[in-house]
Amino acid sequence: MAVSATRRKKREELVREHMDSENRHEFDATIATFERPRYELIGTGEVYDGAQEVERYFEETRRAFPDQRNELLALLHTDDAVVVEAVVRGTHKGPLRNLPPTGREFELPILAIFLFDGDKLICERVYFDQATVLRQLGVARDPLSLTGRLQTLVGHPWTIGRGMVRRVIGR
């Protein structure tokens, strides 16, 4: 069933307030946009379910990236969701779990699906590539760079060796 223009407008306003309040670091306002707060971070496999867990997520990420912000690029409505393409940016100024601050900036393209039950926001599911962030923070290498290829060779000699043998035999 198609979503009415009124419902689309209401959902879009809620998503925009959600994202804007994240940028303002007014996390009580962000949490208030949910019926029950829930973040699913597909890039890391983490799920934060409930207000306390979501508050912990905000605390951890903003300690590590105090200037973290998002920029909305595109927004699309579906029957049960609002899909957002955005860029998240920040500077690694505090510890992120066991990773000490690097002082480096990151810029991460994301796709966020804001799931709704009627007019109620029930989940933000975020798709992103964790390796992109780690490379930009200087703790991972581009696998196609010379350093990245050498690192792969040293770390996985049997896998690389078998691949080379298959390539030679296959010719």
DSSP file with accessible surface (Angstrom, degrees, kcal/mol):
  #  RESIDUE AA STRUCTURE BP1 BP2  ACC     N-H-->O    O-->H-N    N-H-->O    O-->H-N    TCO  KAPPA ALPHA  PHI   PSI    X-CA   Y-CA   Z-CA
    1    1 A M              0   0  202      0, 0.0     2,-0.0     0, 0.0     0, 0.0   0.000 360.0 360.0 360.0 132.6    0.0    0.0    0.0
    2    2 A A        -     0   0   87      1,-0.1     2,-0.4    76,-0.0    76,-0.0  -0.340 360.0-116.2 -67.2 144.4    1.4    3.4   -1.0
    3    3 A V        -     0   0   30      1,-0.1    -1,-0.1     2,-0.0    77,-0.0  -0.657  32.6-115.3 -82.9 135.5    2.4    5.8    1.8
    4    4 A S     >  -     0   0   67     -2,-0.4     4,-2.6     1,-0.1     5,-0.2  -0.248  20.0-115.5 -68.5 157.8    0.3    9.0    1.9
    5    5 A A  H  > S+     0   0   79      1,-0.2     4,-2.4     2,-0.2     5,-0.2   0.869 117.2  54.5 -60.9 -36.1    2.0   12.3    1.3
    6    6 A T  H  > S+     0   0  114      2,-0.2     4,-2.3     1,-0.2    -1,-0.2   0.931 109.8  45.4 -64.8 -45.5    1.2   13.3    4.9
    7    7 A R  H  > S+     0   0   91      2,-0.2     4,-2.7     1,-0.2     5,-0.2   0.910 112.0  52.2 -65.7 -41.5    2.9   10.2    6.3
    8    8 A R  H  X S+     0   0  114     -4,-2.6     4,-2.7     2,-0.2    -2,-0.2   0.933 110.7  48.2 -58.5 -45.2    5.9   10.7    4.0
    9    9 A K  H  X S+     0   0  133     -4,-2.4     4,-2.5     2,-0.2    -2,-0.2   0.927 112.4  48.4 -62.4 -44.2    6.3   14.4    5.2
   10   10 A K  H  X S+     0   0  112     -4,-2.3     4,-2.0     1,-0.2    -2,-0.2   0.921 113.4  46.9 -63.6 -44.8    6.1   13.3    8.8
   11   11 A R  H  X S+     0   0    5     -4,-2.7     4,-2.6     2,-0.2    -1,-0.2   0.917 111.8  50.5 -62.9 -44.3    8.6   10.6    8.4
   12   12 A E  H  X S+     0   0   57     -4,-2.7     4,-2.8    -5,-0.2     5,-0.2   0.920 109.4  50.6 -62.9 -42.7   11.0   12.8    6.5
   13   13 A E  H  X S+     0   0  104     -4,-2.5     4,-2.4     1,-0.2    -1,-0.2   0.911 111.2  49.7 -60.5 -40.1   10.8   15.5    9.2
   14   14 A L  H  X S+     0   0   45     -4,-2.0     4,-2.6     2,-0.2    -2,-0.2   0.926 111.6  47.4 -65.5 -44.4   11.5   12.9   11.9
   15   15 A V  H  X S+     0   0    0     -4,-2.6     4,-2.7     2,-0.2     5,-0.2   0.925 112.4  49.6 -64.2 -43.4   14.6   11.6   10.0
   16   16 A R  H  X S+     0   0  107     -4,-2.8     4,-2.9     1,-0.2     5,-0.2   0.923 112.3  47.2 -62.6 -42.1   15.9   15.1    9.4
   17   17 A E  H  X S+     0   0   70     -4,-2.4     4,-2.9    -5,-0.2     5,-0.2   0.912 110.8  53.6 -64.5 -39.8   15.5   16.0   13.1
   18   18 A H  H  X S+     0   0    0     -4,-2.6     4,-1.7     2,-0.2    -2,-0.2   0.960 114.4  40.0 -56.9 -52.0   17.2   12.7   14.0
   19   19 A M  H  X S+     0   0    9     -4,-2.7     4,-1.9     1,-0.2    51,-0.2   0.902 116.1  50.3 -68.0 -41.3   20.2   13.5   11.8
   20   20 A D  H  X S+     0   0   80     -4,-2.9     4,-2.0    -5,-0.2    -1,-0.2   0.906 109.0  51.4 -64.1 -41.2   20.3   17.2   12.8
   21   21 A S  H  X>S+     0   0    0     -4,-2.9     5,-2.5     1,-0.2     4,-0.6   0.865 107.2  54.2 -67.4 -32.2   20.2   16.3   16.5
   22   22 A E  H ><5S+     0   0   13     -4,-1.7     3,-0.9    -5,-0.2    -1,-0.2   0.928 109.0  48.6 -61.9 -43.8   23.1   13.9   16.0
   23   23 A N  H 3<5S+     0   0   53     -4,-1.9    -2,-0.2     1,-0.2    -1,-0.2   0.849 112.2  47.5 -64.7 -34.4   25.1   16.8   14.4
   24   24 A R  H 3<5S-     0   0  107     -4,-2.0    -1,-0.2    -5,-0.1    -2,-0.2   0.542 110.7-125.8 -80.1  -8.1   24.2   19.1   17.3
   25   25 A H  T <<5 +     0   0   65     -3,-0.9     2,-1.0    -4,-0.6    -3,-0.2   0.803  64.7 141.3  60.7  35.3   25.2   16.3   19.7
   26   26 A E    >>< +     0   0   96     -5,-2.5     4,-1.6     1,-0.2     3,-0.6  -0.700  20.5 169.7-101.1  77.4   21.8   16.6   21.4
   27   27 A F  H 3>  +     0   0   39     -2,-1.0     4,-2.9     1,-0.3     5,-0.2   0.745  68.2  62.7 -73.0 -23.3   21.4   12.8   21.8
   28   28 A D  H 3> S+     0   0  128      2,-0.2     4,-2.0     1,-0.2    -1,-0.3   0.918 107.2  46.9 -62.4 -39.8   18.4   13.0   24.1
   29   29 A A  H <> S+     0   0   30     -3,-0.6     4,-0.7     2,-0.2    -2,-0.2   0.884 111.7  51.0 -68.0 -37.4   16.6   14.6   21.1
   30   30 A T  H >< S+     0   0    0     -4,-1.6     3,-1.3     1,-0.2     4,-0.4   0.954 111.1  47.2 -63.4 -48.4   18.0   11.9   18.8
   31   31 A I  H >< S+     0   0   22     -4,-2.9     3,-1.7     1,-0.3    -2,-0.2   0.878 105.0  61.5 -62.0 -34.9   16.8    9.1   21.1
   32   32 A A  H 3< S+     0   0   80     -4,-2.0    -1,-0.3     1,-0.3    -2,-0.2   0.703  90.0  69.3 -67.7 -15.8   13.4   10.8   21.4
   33   33 A T  T << S+     0   0   11     -3,-1.3    88,-0.6    -4,-0.7    -1,-0.3   0.708  91.5  77.5 -74.3 -16.9   12.9   10.4   17.6
   34   34 A F  B <  S-a  121   0A  16     -3,-1.7    88,-0.2    -4,-0.4    86,-0.0  -0.633  70.7-146.9 -90.0 151.0   12.6    6.6   18.2
   35   35 A E  S    S-     0   0  119     86,-3.5    87,-0.2     1,-0.4    -1,-0.1   0.910 105.2  -3.6 -70.6 -48.9    9.6    4.6   19.5
   36   36 A R  S    S-     0   0  139     85,-0.7    -1,-0.4    -3,-0.1    -4,-0.1  -0.927  95.0-114.2-141.0 118.0   12.3    2.4   21.0
   37   37 A P        +     0   0   12      0, 0.0    13,-3.3     0, 0.0     2,-0.3  -0.259  45.7 159.8 -60.1 133.2   15.9    3.3   20.1
   38   38 A R  E     -B   49   0A  69     11,-0.2    86,-2.5    15,-0.1     2,-0.4  -0.892  17.4-174.1-156.6 124.3   17.8    0.7   18.0
   39   39 A Y  E     -Bc  48 124A   1      9,-2.5     9,-2.9    -2,-0.3     2,-0.5  -0.982   4.7-167.3-116.4 134.0   20.9    1.0   15.8
   40   40 A E  E     -Bc  47 125A  25     84,-2.5    86,-3.1    -2,-0.4     2,-0.9  -0.979   5.5-163.1-119.2 113.6   22.1   -1.8   13.6
   41   41 A L  E >>> -Bc  46 126A  10      5,-3.1     4,-1.8    -2,-0.5     5,-0.9  -0.840   6.0-175.1-100.2  99.8   25.6   -1.2   12.3
   42   42 A I  T 345S+     0   0   75     84,-2.4    85,-0.2    -2,-0.9    -1,-0.2   0.861  77.3  63.6 -67.3 -34.6   26.0   -3.6    9.4
   43   43 A G  T 345S+     0   0   27     83,-0.7    87,-0.3     1,-0.2    -1,-0.2   0.770 121.0  21.6 -62.2 -25.8   29.7   -2.7    8.8
   44   44 A T  T <45S-     0   0   53     -3,-0.9    -1,-0.2     2,-0.2    -2,-0.2   0.497 102.1-121.1-117.4 -11.3   30.7   -4.0   12.2
   45   45 A G  T  <5 +     0   0   61     -4,-1.8     2,-0.2     1,-0.3    -3,-0.2   0.565  63.2 144.6  79.6  10.3   27.8   -6.3   13.0
   46   46 A E  E   < -B   41   0A  48     -5,-0.9    -5,-3.1     2,-0.0     2,-0.4  -0.574  32.1-165.7 -86.0 145.9   27.0   -4.4   16.2
   47   47 A V  E     -B   40   0A  66     -7,-0.2     2,-0.6    -2,-0.2    -7,-0.2  -0.999   5.5-166.5-129.5 130.4   23.4   -3.8   17.4
   48   48 A Y  E     -B   39   0A   7     -9,-2.9    -9,-2.5    -2,-0.4     2,-0.5  -0.966  15.3-177.6-116.7 110.5   22.5   -1.3   20.1
   49   49 A D  E     +B   38   0A  50     -2,-0.6     4,-0.3   -11,-0.2   -11,-0.2  -0.950  45.2  14.4-119.3 120.1   19.0   -2.0   21.3
   50   50 A G  S  > S-     0   0    6    -13,-3.3     4,-2.4    -2,-0.5     5,-0.2  -0.070  92.3 -75.7 100.3 158.2   17.3    0.2   23.9
   51   51 A A  H  > S+     0   0   41      1,-0.2     4,-2.7     2,-0.2     5,-0.2   0.886 126.2  51.3 -59.4 -43.1   18.0    3.7   25.2
   52   52 A Q  H  > S+     0   0  166      1,-0.2     4,-2.0     2,-0.2    -1,-0.2   0.919 112.3  45.6 -64.3 -42.7   20.9    2.7   27.5
   53   53 A E  H  > S+     0   0   78     -4,-0.3     4,-2.3     2,-0.2    -1,-0.2   0.897 113.6  49.4 -67.6 -39.8   22.8    0.9   24.7
   54   54 A V  H  X S+     0   0    0     -4,-2.4     4,-2.6     2,-0.2    -2,-0.2   0.914 109.4  52.1 -66.5 -39.6   22.2    3.7   22.3
   55   55 A E  H  X S+     0   0   91     -4,-2.7     4,-2.5    -5,-0.2    -2,-0.2   0.912 109.3  50.5 -60.6 -40.3   23.4    6.2   24.8
   56   56 A R  H  X S+     0   0  110     -4,-2.0     4,-2.8     2,-0.2     5,-0.2   0.913 108.3  52.7 -63.3 -41.2   26.6    4.1   25.3
   57   57 A Y  H  X S+     0   0   26     -4,-2.3     4,-2.6     1,-0.2     5,-0.3   0.943 110.9  46.2 -59.3 -48.0   27.1    4.0   21.5
   58   58 A F  H  X S+     0   0    3     -4,-2.6     4,-2.5     1,-0.2     5,-0.3   0.920 112.9  50.6 -61.8 -42.1   26.9    7.8   21.4
   59   59 A E  H  X S+     0   0  123     -4,-2.5     4,-1.6    -5,-0.2    -2,-0.2   0.937 113.6  44.4 -61.9 -47.2   29.3    8.1   24.3
   60   60 A E  H  X S+     0   0   35     -4,-2.8     4,-1.7     1,-0.2    -2,-0.2   0.931 117.6  43.0 -63.7 -47.7   31.9    5.8   22.8
   61   61 A T  H  X S+     0   0   19     -4,-2.6     4,-2.8    -5,-0.2    -2,-0.2   0.881 115.3  47.3 -72.7 -34.6   31.7    7.2   19.3
   62   62 A R  H  < S+     0   0   24     -4,-2.5    -1,-0.2    -5,-0.3    -2,-0.2   0.765 108.3  55.9 -81.0 -21.8   31.7   10.9   20.3
   63   63 A R  H  < S+     0   0  117     -4,-1.6    -1,-0.2    -5,-0.3    -2,-0.2   0.920 116.7  37.5 -67.5 -41.9   34.6   10.3   22.8
   64   64 A A  H  < S+     0   0    0     -4,-1.7    29,-1.8     1,-0.3    30,-1.6   0.883 134.7  23.5 -74.6 -39.6   36.6    8.9   19.8
   65   65 A F    ><  +     0   0   11     -4,-2.8     3,-2.2    27,-0.2    -1,-0.3  -0.686  67.2 173.0-129.4  76.2   35.2   11.4   17.2
   66   66 A P  T 3  S+     0   0   60      0, 0.0    -1,-0.1     0, 0.0    -4,-0.1   0.736  82.5  47.4 -63.5 -19.7   34.0   14.5   19.1
   67   67 A D  T 3  S+     0   0   47     24,-0.4    22,-0.1     2,-0.1    -5,-0.1   0.183  79.7 146.5-103.9  17.9   33.4   16.4   15.8
   68   68 A Q    <   +     0   0   21     -3,-2.2     2,-0.3    23,-0.1    22,-0.2  -0.272  19.0 160.7 -59.3 135.6   31.5   13.6   14.1
   69   69 A R  E     -D   89   0A  96     20,-2.4    20,-2.7   -45,-0.0     2,-0.3  -0.971  28.7-135.4-151.5 160.7   28.8   14.8   11.8
   70   70 A N  E     -D   88   0A  18     -2,-0.3     2,-0.5   -51,-0.2    18,-0.2  -0.895   4.6-153.3-121.9 153.0   26.7   13.7    8.9
   71   71 A E  E     -D   87   0A  88     16,-2.3    16,-1.8    -2,-0.3     2,-0.3  -0.983  19.0-134.9-126.7 117.6   25.8   15.3    5.6
   72   72 A L  E     +D   86   0A  47     -2,-0.5    14,-0.2    14,-0.2     3,-0.1  -0.555  29.0 169.3 -72.1 126.8   22.6   14.2    4.0
   73   73 A L  E     -     0   0A  82     12,-3.1     2,-0.3     1,-0.4    13,-0.2   0.757  63.6  -1.8-105.3 -40.1   23.0   13.6    0.2
   74   74 A A  E     -D   85   0A  44     11,-1.8    11,-2.4     2,-0.0    -1,-0.4  -0.991  54.8-158.7-154.2 153.7   19.8   11.9   -0.8
   75   75 A L  E     -D   84   0A  41     -2,-0.3     2,-0.4     9,-0.2     9,-0.2  -1.000   9.5-176.3-140.0 134.1   16.6   10.7    0.7
   76   76 A L  E     -D   83   0A 107      7,-2.7     7,-3.3    -2,-0.4     2,-0.4  -0.997  15.5-141.2-135.2 135.0   14.1    8.1   -0.6
   77   77 A H  E     +D   82   0A  24     -2,-0.4     2,-0.3     5,-0.2     5,-0.2  -0.757  20.3 174.8 -96.2 140.1   10.8    6.9    0.7
   78   78 A T        -     0   0   56      3,-2.9     3,-0.2    -2,-0.4    -2,-0.0  -0.762  49.6 -91.7-125.3-179.1    9.6    3.4    0.7
   79   79 A D  S    S+     0   0   80     -2,-0.3     3,-0.0     1,-0.2    -2,-0.0   0.880 123.1  17.0 -62.6 -38.2    6.4    1.9    2.2
   80   80 A D  S    S+     0   0  110     37,-0.1    36,-3.0   -77,-0.0     2,-0.3   0.297 126.0  34.0-118.3   7.7    8.1    1.0    5.5
   81   81 A A  E     - E   0 115A   5     34,-0.2    -3,-2.9    -3,-0.2     2,-0.5  -0.980  58.7-130.8-156.0 163.8   11.3    3.0    5.5
   82   82 A V  E     -DE  77 114A   0     32,-2.1    32,-3.1    -2,-0.3     2,-0.5  -0.999  29.5-152.5-118.6 124.3   13.2    6.2    4.6
   83   83 A V  E     -DE  76 113A  28     -7,-3.3    -7,-2.7    -2,-0.5     2,-0.4  -0.868  12.1-167.3-102.5 130.9   16.5    5.4    3.0
   84   84 A V  E     -DE  75 112A   0     28,-3.2    28,-3.0    -2,-0.5     2,-0.5  -0.967  15.2-159.1-123.5 132.0   19.3    8.0    3.3
   85   85 A E  E     +DE  74 111A  98    -11,-2.4   -12,-3.1    -2,-0.4   -11,-1.8  -0.929  35.1 153.0-101.3 131.2   22.5    8.3    1.5
   86   86 A A  E     -DE  72 110A   0     24,-2.0    24,-2.8    -2,-0.5     2,-0.4  -0.931  42.3-124.9-149.2 169.8   25.0   10.4    3.6
   87   87 A V  E     -DE  71 109A  14    -16,-1.8   -16,-2.3    -2,-0.3     2,-0.5  -0.994  20.8-156.1-121.2 131.3   28.6   11.1    4.3
   88   88 A V  E     -DE  70 108A  17     20,-2.7    20,-3.2    -2,-0.4     2,-0.3  -0.918  15.8-177.5-106.7 134.0   29.8   10.9    7.9
   89   89 A R  E     +DE  69 107A  55    -20,-2.7   -20,-2.4    -2,-0.5     2,-0.3  -0.935  12.1 138.3-129.2 154.8   33.0   12.8    8.8
   90   90 A G  E     - E   0 106A   1     16,-1.6    16,-2.6    -2,-0.3     2,-0.4  -0.978  42.1-110.5-177.8 173.9   35.0   13.2   12.0
   91   91 A T  E     - E   0 105A  11     -2,-0.3     2,-1.5    14,-0.2   -24,-0.4  -0.987  29.3-125.1-124.1 131.6   38.5   13.4   13.5
   92   92 A H        +     0   0    0     12,-2.9    11,-2.6    -2,-0.4    10,-0.3  -0.572  53.3 144.0 -79.9  91.0   39.9   10.6   15.7
   93   93 A K        +     0   0  128    -29,-1.8    -1,-0.2    -2,-1.5   -28,-0.2   0.480  58.6  38.3-108.9  -8.1   40.7   12.6   18.8
   94   94 A G  S    S-     0   0    7    -30,-1.6     8,-0.2    -3,-0.2     9,-0.1  -0.881  96.9 -71.3-138.0 170.4   39.9   10.1   21.6
   95   95 A P        -     0   0   61      0, 0.0     2,-0.6     0, 0.0     3,-0.1  -0.347  32.2-158.1 -65.8 142.7   40.3    6.3   22.2
   96   96 A L  B >   -G   99   0B  30      3,-2.6     3,-2.7   -32,-0.1     2,-0.2  -0.938  64.4 -63.0-120.6  98.7   38.0    4.0   20.2
   97   97 A R  T 3  S-     0   0  135     -2,-0.6    -1,-0.0     1,-0.3     0, 0.0  -0.381 122.1 -13.2  55.0-115.1   38.0    0.8   22.3
   98   98 A N  T 3  S+     0   0  167     -2,-0.2    -1,-0.3    -3,-0.1     0, 0.0   0.419 116.2  99.8 -93.6   3.0   41.6   -0.3   22.2
   99   99 A L  B <   -G   96   0B  40     -3,-2.7    -3,-2.6    -5,-0.0     3,-0.1  -0.803  68.1-140.8 -94.6 115.7   42.7    2.0   19.4
  100  100 A P        -     0   0   87      0, 0.0    -6,-0.1     0, 0.0    -2,-0.1  -0.319  39.8 -79.8 -68.7 158.1   44.4    5.2   20.7
  101  101 A P        -     0   0   64      0, 0.0    -8,-0.1     0, 0.0   -37,-0.0  -0.307  37.7-170.0 -61.5 138.1   43.6    8.4   18.9
  102  102 A T        -     0   0   50    -10,-0.3    -9,-0.1    -8,-0.2     3,-0.1   0.560  31.3-131.0-100.4 -17.3   45.4    8.9   15.6
  103  103 A G        +     0   0   50    -11,-2.6     2,-0.2     1,-0.3   -10,-0.1   0.480  64.2 131.9  77.8   1.5   44.4   12.6   15.1
  104  104 A R        -     0   0  131    -12,-0.2   -12,-2.9    33,-0.2    -1,-0.3  -0.565  53.5-127.5 -89.7 154.2   43.4   11.7   11.5
  105  105 A E  E     -E   91   0A 134    -14,-0.2     2,-0.3    -2,-0.2   -14,-0.2  -0.598  19.9-159.0 -93.4 155.5   40.1   12.6    9.8
  106  106 A F  E     -E   90   0A  13    -16,-2.6   -16,-1.6    -2,-0.2     2,-0.4  -0.952  11.2-164.3-131.5 156.6   37.8   10.2    8.1
  107  107 A E  E     -E   89   0A 102     -2,-0.3   -18,-0.2   -18,-0.2    29,-0.1  -0.952  17.3-176.5-139.5 115.6   35.1   10.6    5.5
  108  108 A L  E     -E   88   0A  13    -20,-3.2   -20,-2.7    -2,-0.4     2,-0.2  -0.950  20.0-143.4-125.3 116.1   32.7    7.7    5.2
  109  109 A P  E     -E   87   0A  82      0, 0.0    20,-0.4     0, 0.0     2,-0.3  -0.574  31.6-180.0 -72.0 138.0   29.9    7.2    2.7
  110  110 A I  E     -E   86   0A  20    -24,-2.8   -24,-2.0    -2,-0.2     2,-0.4  -0.931  29.5-147.0-134.5 162.0   26.9    5.4    4.3
  111  111 A L  E     -EF  85 127A  72     16,-2.0    16,-3.4    -2,-0.3     2,-0.5  -0.997  22.6-169.2-126.1 120.6   23.5    4.2    3.5
  112  112 A A  E     -EF  84 126A   1    -28,-3.0   -28,-3.2    -2,-0.4     2,-0.6  -0.957   9.7-158.2-115.4 131.2   21.1    4.3    6.4
  113  113 A I  E     -EF  83 125A  33     12,-3.1    12,-2.8    -2,-0.5     2,-0.8  -0.945   5.4-158.3-108.9 115.4   17.7    2.7    6.4
  114  114 A F  E     -EF  82 124A   0    -32,-3.1   -32,-2.1    -2,-0.6     2,-0.3  -0.868  16.1-151.7 -93.8 109.1   15.3    4.3    8.9
  115  115 A L  E     -EF  81 123A  35      8,-2.7     7,-3.0    -2,-0.8     8,-1.2  -0.680  13.0-165.0 -89.5 137.1   12.6    1.6    9.5
  116  116 A F  E     - F   0 121A   9    -36,-3.0     2,-0.5    -2,-0.3     5,-0.2  -0.889  26.1-157.4-122.4 149.2    9.1    2.6   10.5
  117  117 A D  E >  S- F   0 120A 115      3,-2.7     3,-2.1    -2,-0.3     2,-0.4  -0.947  83.1 -52.4-116.5  98.5    6.0    1.1   12.0
  118  118 A G  T 3  S-     0   0   20     -2,-0.5    -2,-0.0     1,-0.3     0, 0.0  -0.547 123.7 -20.5  67.1-120.1    3.4    3.5   10.7
  119  119 A D  T 3  S+     0   0   51     -2,-0.4     2,-0.5    -3,-0.1    -1,-0.3   0.367 118.0 102.0 -96.7   2.8    4.7    6.9   11.9
  120  120 A K  E <   - F   0 117A 109     -3,-2.1    -3,-2.7   -86,-0.0     2,-0.4  -0.799  68.9-136.0 -99.0 124.3    7.0    5.4   14.5
  121  121 A L  E     +aF  34 116A   1    -88,-0.6   -86,-3.5    -2,-0.5   -85,-0.7  -0.617  30.0 168.4 -74.5 124.1   10.8    5.1   14.0
  122  122 A I  E     +     0   0A  69     -7,-3.0     2,-0.3    -2,-0.4    -6,-0.2   0.562  56.9   6.2-116.4 -12.7   11.8    1.7   15.2
  123  123 A C  E     - F   0 115A   4     -8,-1.2    -8,-2.7   -86,-0.1     2,-0.5  -0.940  45.8-148.9-168.3 143.3   15.4    1.2   13.9
  124  124 A E  E     -cF  39 114A  10    -86,-2.5   -84,-2.5    -2,-0.3     2,-0.6  -0.986  21.6-168.9-114.4 116.6   18.2    2.9   12.1
  125  125 A R  E     -cF  40 113A  68    -12,-2.8   -12,-3.1    -2,-0.5     2,-0.5  -0.936   7.0-162.0-107.2 119.7   20.2    0.3   10.1
  126  126 A V  E     -cF  41 112A  10    -86,-3.1   -84,-2.4    -2,-0.6   -83,-0.7  -0.903   7.2-162.6-114.8 124.2   23.5    1.7    8.7
  127  127 A Y  E     + F   0 111A  94    -16,-3.4   -16,-2.0    -2,-0.5     2,-0.3  -0.885  30.0 136.7-102.9 129.9   25.5    0.1    5.9
  128  128 A F        -     0   0   41     -2,-0.5     2,-0.7   -18,-0.2   -18,-0.1  -0.970  54.4-103.0-161.6 168.9   29.2    1.1    5.6
  129  129 A D    >>  -     0   0   78    -20,-0.4     4,-1.0    -2,-0.3     3,-0.8  -0.891  21.7-165.1-106.1 107.7   32.6   -0.2    4.9
  130  130 A Q  H 3> S+     0   0   59     -2,-0.7     4,-2.2   -87,-0.3     3,-0.2   0.842  87.5  62.7 -60.0 -34.5   34.7   -0.5    8.2
  131  131 A A  H 3> S+     0   0   37      1,-0.2     4,-2.6     2,-0.2    -1,-0.2   0.850  95.9  60.4 -63.1 -32.0   37.9   -0.9    6.2
  132  132 A T  H <> S+     0   0   26     -3,-0.8     4,-2.0     2,-0.2    -1,-0.2   0.939 107.9  43.7 -59.6 -46.4   37.4    2.6    4.7
  133  133 A V  H  X S+     0   0   13     -4,-1.0     4,-2.1    -3,-0.2    -2,-0.2   0.945 113.3  50.9 -64.5 -47.2   37.5    4.2    8.1
  134  134 A L  H  <>S+     0   0   51     -4,-2.2     5,-2.2     1,-0.2     6,-1.0   0.886 110.1  49.7 -62.3 -38.5   40.5    2.1    9.3
  135  135 A R  H ><5S+     0   0   79     -4,-2.6     3,-1.1     4,-0.2    -1,-0.2   0.934 111.4  48.9 -63.7 -44.1   42.5    3.0    6.2
  136  136 A Q  H 3<5S+     0   0   66     -4,-2.0    -2,-0.2     1,-0.3    -1,-0.2   0.826 109.1  52.6 -67.9 -28.6   41.8    6.7    6.7
  137  137 A L  T 3<5S-     0   0    2     -4,-2.1    -1,-0.3    -5,-0.1   -33,-0.2   0.539 116.6-116.4 -82.8  -6.1   42.8    6.4   10.4
  138  138 A G  T < 5S+     0   0   22     -3,-1.1    -3,-0.2    -4,-0.5    -2,-0.1   0.616  89.0 106.0  85.3  14.7   46.1    4.9    9.3
  139  139 A V  S   <S+     0   0   67     -5,-2.2     2,-0.3    -6,-0.2    -4,-0.2   0.454  78.5  40.5-106.7   0.1   45.6    1.5   11.0
  140  140 A A  S    S-     0   0   30     -6,-1.0     2,-0.3    -5,-0.1    -2,-0.2  -0.956  76.4-129.3-140.7 158.6   44.9   -0.5    7.8
  141  141 A R        -     0   0  118     -2,-0.3    -6,-0.1     7,-0.1    -5,-0.1  -0.823  28.6-103.1-110.0 150.1   46.4   -0.5    4.4
  142  142 A D    >   -     0   0   77     -2,-0.3     3,-1.7     1,-0.2     6,-0.5  -0.566  32.3-139.6 -65.3 120.3   44.7   -0.3    1.0
  143  143 A P  T 3  S+     0   0   68      0, 0.0    -1,-0.2     0, 0.0     9,-0.1   0.719  99.7  54.0 -62.4 -16.9   44.9   -4.0   -0.2
  144  144 A L  T 3  S+     0   0  123      4,-0.1     2,-0.1     5,-0.1    -2,-0.1   0.569  89.8  93.2 -93.9  -8.2   45.8   -2.8   -3.7
  145  145 A S  S <> S-     0   0   40     -3,-1.7     4,-2.8     1,-0.1     5,-0.2  -0.367  90.7-109.7 -76.5 163.6   48.8   -0.7   -2.7
  146  146 A L  H  > S+     0   0  129      1,-0.2     4,-2.6     2,-0.2     5,-0.2   0.945 121.6  47.7 -59.2 -45.2   52.3   -2.1   -2.6
  147  147 A T  H  > S+     0   0   76      1,-0.2     4,-2.6     2,-0.2    -1,-0.2   0.912 111.9  50.2 -62.2 -43.1   52.3   -2.1    1.2
  148  148 A G  H  > S+     0   0    2     -6,-0.5     4,-2.2     2,-0.2    -1,-0.2   0.899 111.2  48.3 -62.9 -40.1   48.9   -3.7    1.3
  149  149 A R  H  X S+     0   0  147     -4,-2.8     4,-2.5     2,-0.2    -2,-0.2   0.910 112.6  48.1 -68.1 -40.0   50.0   -6.4   -1.1
  150  150 A L  H  X S+     0   0   91     -4,-2.6     4,-2.8    -5,-0.2     5,-0.2   0.910 110.7  51.6 -65.4 -41.2   53.1   -7.1    0.9
  151  151 A Q  H  X S+     0   0  109     -4,-2.6     4,-2.5    -5,-0.2    -2,-0.2   0.911 111.2  47.7 -61.2 -42.4   51.1   -7.2    4.1
  152  152 A T  H  X S+     0   0   53     -4,-2.2     4,-2.1     2,-0.2    -2,-0.2   0.921 111.6  50.5 -64.8 -42.6   48.7   -9.7    2.6
  153  153 A L  H  < S+     0   0   82     -4,-2.5    -2,-0.2     2,-0.2    -1,-0.2   0.938 114.6  42.9 -61.5 -46.5   51.6  -11.8    1.3
  154  154 A V  H  < S+     0   0  120     -4,-2.8    -1,-0.2     1,-0.2    -2,-0.2   0.910 119.2  44.0 -67.5 -40.2   53.3  -11.9    4.7
  155  155 A G  H  < S+     0   0   48     -4,-2.5    -1,-0.2    -5,-0.2    -2,-0.2   0.731 127.9  25.6 -78.4 -22.5   50.1  -12.5    6.6
  156  156 A H     X  +     0   0  107     -4,-2.1     4,-2.4    -5,-0.2     5,-0.3  -0.354  67.2 151.8-139.6  57.7   48.7  -15.1    4.3
  157  157 A P  H  > S+     0   0   71      0, 0.0     4,-2.8     0, 0.0     5,-0.2   0.877  76.1  49.6 -63.0 -38.2   51.5  -16.9    2.5
  158  158 A W  H  > S+     0   0  200      2,-0.2     4,-2.7     1,-0.2     5,-0.2   0.928 112.1  47.4 -67.5 -42.8   49.7  -20.2    2.0
  159  159 A T  H  > S+     0   0   79      2,-0.2     4,-2.1     1,-0.2    -1,-0.2   0.940 116.2  44.0 -63.5 -45.5   46.6  -18.6    0.6
  160  160 A I  H  X S+     0   0   52     -4,-2.4     4,-2.4     2,-0.2    -2,-0.2   0.922 113.6  51.6 -65.3 -44.3   48.6  -16.4   -1.8
  161  161 A G  H  X S+     0   0   31     -4,-2.8     4,-2.4    -5,-0.3    -2,-0.2   0.924 110.0  48.1 -60.2 -45.5   50.9  -19.4   -2.8
  162  162 A R  H  X S+     0   0  126     -4,-2.7     4,-2.6     1,-0.2    -1,-0.2   0.903 111.2  51.8 -62.2 -40.4   47.9  -21.6   -3.6
  163  163 A G  H  X S+     0   0   34     -4,-2.1     4,-2.0    -5,-0.2    -1,-0.2   0.905 109.9  48.5 -62.5 -40.2   46.3  -18.8   -5.6
  164  164 A M  H  X S+     0   0  120     -4,-2.4     4,-2.3     2,-0.2    -2,-0.2   0.912 111.4  49.8 -67.0 -41.6   49.6  -18.4   -7.6
  165  165 A V  H  X S+     0   0   81     -4,-2.4     4,-3.0     1,-0.2     5,-0.3   0.939 110.9  49.6 -62.7 -45.2   49.8  -22.1   -8.3
  166  166 A R  H  X S+     0   0  167     -4,-2.6     4,-2.4     1,-0.2    -1,-0.2   0.891 110.7  50.8 -60.1 -39.9   46.2  -22.3   -9.5
  167  167 A R  H  X S+     0   0  170     -4,-2.0     4,-0.5    -5,-0.2    -1,-0.2   0.923 113.5  43.9 -64.9 -42.3   46.8  -19.3  -11.8
  168  168 A V  H >< S+     0   0  109     -4,-2.3     3,-0.9     1,-0.2    -2,-0.2   0.935 117.1  45.4 -69.1 -44.6   50.0  -21.0  -13.3
  169  169 A I  H 3< S+     0   0  128     -4,-3.0    -2,-0.2     1,-0.2    -1,-0.2   0.885 105.9  61.4 -67.4 -36.0   48.3  -24.4  -13.6
  170  170 A G  H 3<        0   0   70     -4,-2.4    -1,-0.2    -5,-0.3    -2,-0.2   0.674 360.0 360.0 -67.6 -13.3   45.2  -22.9  -15.1
  171  171 A R    <<        0   0  216     -3,-0.9    -3,-0.1    -4,-0.5    -4,-0.0  -0.146 360.0 360.0 -88.2 360.0   47.1  -21.5  -18.1
